[in-house]
Amino acid sequence: MRVEFLGTGTSNGVPFINCDCEVCASADLKDKRLRCSAMVKVAGKNILIDCGPDFRQQALRGKISKIDALLLTHEHFDHVGGIDDLRAFGKVRIYAESRVAGAIRQMFAYCFAKFKYPGIPDISLCEIDEQTFCADGVEIVPIRAYHHLLPLLGYRIGDFAYITDIKTIDSENKAKLQGLDVLVLGMLRYKEHLSHLSFDEAMALVDELKPKRTYFTHLSHDFGLHETEQAKLPENVFVAYDGLVIDC
């Protein structure tokens, strides 16, 4: 399995608009973060996790030529705003729980109209719940977590798991995250936040789950410079960055 981090930034991206902090002013490309998304290549399939408003730029940079399935974590715009750009990939199946699927039908109503305008994305919605399912032959285990009060889904594929925008997770779903080789985990910044894990909260979860490797994503400019913060971390915990490719 190979995973490419297409975007590792929070909803504002990094740099923030109209900000001149040292992170936003940094010339280091690892401090430039598009909205959060990842491509998982497994068993000959390309499985996209989330499709935010920077997807066009991410697809061009990553030379993405096919998408076999799209897994949505939740309906916030920074995770779904690029769906219109799926038009370049032919028919794409989108897997999402019913609430999220309903939001997609509203946001992209023209894709589901009886009489469709030429050139629109050819997408179909597959509603899922917390039960294991197959996406184009690949087994996916949904992981329930909460973005403050909003339920969302992370996903486990083999010994890889991806959970972003998380604030809380119960013991039943933590049990689904045992024995991981790689955990990709949303972590916003050092300061506590209402709906995202802080650094200390994320590290506590990592210590509990004990994956072999952890990669933090969905990062704010408040977290600090990539090079500086990476140097502080344990040897098996990493700050992900846009364009990073890992093997699992």
Secondary structure as GFF3:
##gff-version 3
##sequence-region A 1 248
A	DSSP	beta_strand	2	7	.	.	.	ID=ss1
A	DSSP	three_ten_helix	29	31	.	.	.	ID=ss2
A	DSSP	beta_strand	37	42	.	.	.	ID=ss3
A	DSSP	beta_strand	45	49	.	.	.	ID=ss4
A	DSSP	alpha_helix	55	62	.	.	.	ID=ss5
A	DSSP	beta_strand	69	71	.	.	.	ID=ss6
A	DSSP	alpha_helix	77	80	.	.	.	ID=ss7
A	DSSP	three_ten_helix	83	89	.	.	.	ID=ss8
A	DSSP	beta_strand	91	97	.	.	.	ID=ss9
A	DSSP	alpha_helix	98	107	.	.	.	ID=ss10
A	DSSP	three_ten_helix	109	112	.	.	.	ID=ss11
A	DSSP	beta_strand	122	128	.	.	.	ID=ss12
A	DSSP	beta_strand	133	135	.	.	.	ID=ss13
A	DSSP	beta_strand	138	147	.	.	.	ID=ss14
A	DSSP	beta_strand	150	157	.	.	.	ID=ss15
A	DSSP	beta_strand	160	163	.	.	.	ID=ss16
A	DSSP	alpha_helix	171	175	.	.	.	ID=ss17
A	DSSP	beta_strand	182	186	.	.	.	ID=ss18
A	DSSP	alpha_helix	199	209	.	.	.	ID=ss19
A	DSSP	beta_strand	213	217	.	.	.	ID=ss20
A	DSSP	three_ten_helix	221	223	.	.	.	ID=ss21
A	DSSP	alpha_helix	226	230	.	.	.	ID=ss22
A	DSSP	beta_strand	237	239	.	.	.	ID=ss23
A	DSSP	beta_strand	245	247	.	.	.	ID=ss24
###
